[in-house]
Amino acid sequence: MAEDQGEKSQDPTQHRREEARKHGQVVHSQDVVSAALLLGGVVLLMTLGGSIAEFFGAFTIQQLGGDAWLSADTNFVVTQWTGLAGGLARVLLPLFGFLLLLAVAVNMAQVGFLFVPEKLAFDLSRLDPIAGLGRIFSLSNVVRLAFGIIKIVIVGSVAWWAVAGRWQEILELTALELPQLAAFLVEIVLWTSLKISAALLTLGMFDYAFQRWKHEQDLKMTPQEVREEMRNLQGDPQVLSRRRSVQRQLAANRLSGAVPKADVVITNPTELAIAIQYDAATMAAPIVVAKGAGIIAARIRKLALENGVPIIERKPLAQALYREVELNHPIPDKLYGAVAELLAYVYQLKGKSLPGR
């Protein structure tokens, strides 16, 4: 009883997952996105950083060197700003565009395409201080705090490991010229950032795994919730069971009334059974009065044996009748010859002649 009331021991159903997704409850790790952007940015700087540095170096020389400006009218200012904007766009847009595409790709990989307008709506419950305190001291935030401390320790350790290996080179920086010093500093900063971003991405994957586990725990259901959902989606199980029982009884009664009136039962031989009736005075063609597969076919054969209705095995004909002819419908013209042959044979066994054509 306690399990029914409160313990979430049942895995979430597909409907519960879909409803949670509609409300924006999905597995998502912001740490994975941040680490991927940092890693992508560092790799891109290592690839395109030379052209960016050359542009800013040339721009600095242009602005600080040469002759002094003697005019500062509107045309001169517009020309200067147009040149600057074009140069910045040429070197920075590929960097920002790549980072934008990377952020979209990482988010899409985690949650797919998801649009939840209700998340943009104003919600007064978000201003509830009690609920806010509950979120602050929740398991998720406690784990995030611990995870943040671990990140600081790991990032510091990776940075120290990256720099400690080149400690001798750092001590000798005073002997380098300014261009060599700048090149060394850029190199060590980029490679240290690359190692830190790789470590953060690894930690982000652990955070994503924890978010997935927590998401599954939050979606788990009590047995009572599962029953209520099934009742809402499919109806009351007792009503459904009663309805199926009535349907089975009606089908059995229909078979009990139809099969004894049939002239022949055509089988496949055990999978299918089709009962055919023909009355020349009231029917233009033989009619399928009962048909079924599996258990229903066995029921039709049993009723046929009990009532002396001939059972004849004709696999192709049984398959065609079961597939093409609806219940209480006449057989099509293309099957009339084969059925008429069987009816003639049955009437011959009974010492009668086939009525009609």
C-alpha positions, 0 to 999 in steps of 0.5 A: 500500500505504501508503494502504491501511494508514494514510492516511485518504483516504475519506469516512466512511460512513453506518454510521460516522457513526451509530456515532460518534453513538451514542458521543457523537461529534457536532459541538458548539460550546460557544462558540455556546451561551455566546454565544447565552445571553449575547445572549439574556440581554442582550436580555431584560434590556433588555426586562424589566430595568425591571420587575426594577429596580422590584421590587428598588428597592421591596423595598429601600425596604420593608426599609430604610425605614419603622418599625423591626420590633418583632417577629420571631416565626415568623409574621412571618418566614414572611410576609416570606420568602413575599412575597420568594420570590413577588416574586423568582419573578415577576420572575426565573422568566421570565428563567431560564426563557427562558435555559433554553429558549434553551440547550436550543434551541441545543444541539438545533439543533447535535446534535439529541436525543442520549442517551448513557448510557455518557458517565455511566459511570466510565472509568479511562482518563480518569485516564490522565496520558499520555492527558491530556497528549496531549489537552492538546497536541492540535491541538484544544486548540492551536486552542482556545488560539489561538481564546481569545486571539483572543476576548480581543483581539476582546472588548477591541476591541469594548468599547473601540469601544463606550465610546470613542464616548461618551467625552465623555459619560463625562467629564461624569458628575460633573455628573449626578444619581444617578438619571441616573448610574445610568440612563447606566451601565446603558444603556452596560453593556447596549449594550456587552454586546450588541455583545460578545455579537454578536461572540462569537456570530460567533466561535462560528459560526467555532468551530462550522465548525472543529468540523465540519471536525475531526469530518469529519477524525476520521471519515475512513477508510482504504481498508482500513477501508472494505473491512472495514466492507463485509465486516462489513455485507454479507459478503465481497465475493468470497463475494457475487460468487460467490453472485450468479454462482451465482444467475445460473447457476441462473436461466439453467439454470431458464430454459433448462429451462422456456422450451422447454416453454412453449406461448406467450411473452407480451411487453410487447413488450420490457420483459416476457416471460412463458412460459405452459405448459398440459397438460390432463392434469396442470394445472387451469389454465395455469401461468407457468413463466418470467417476467422483465423487462429482461435476463431478458425478452430471455433468455426471448425468445431461448430462445423463438425458438431452440425455436420457441415462439410469441411474442405481444405483449399489453401489458395481459395481460403486465403483469397476469401479471407483476404478479399471478402468481408463478412456477410458479403457475396464472393467476387466473380473471380472466385465464383467458379472455385466456390461453385465447384466446391458447392457442387461437390458438397451437394453431390455428397448429400445427393442433391443438385446445386440450385441456381446456375 
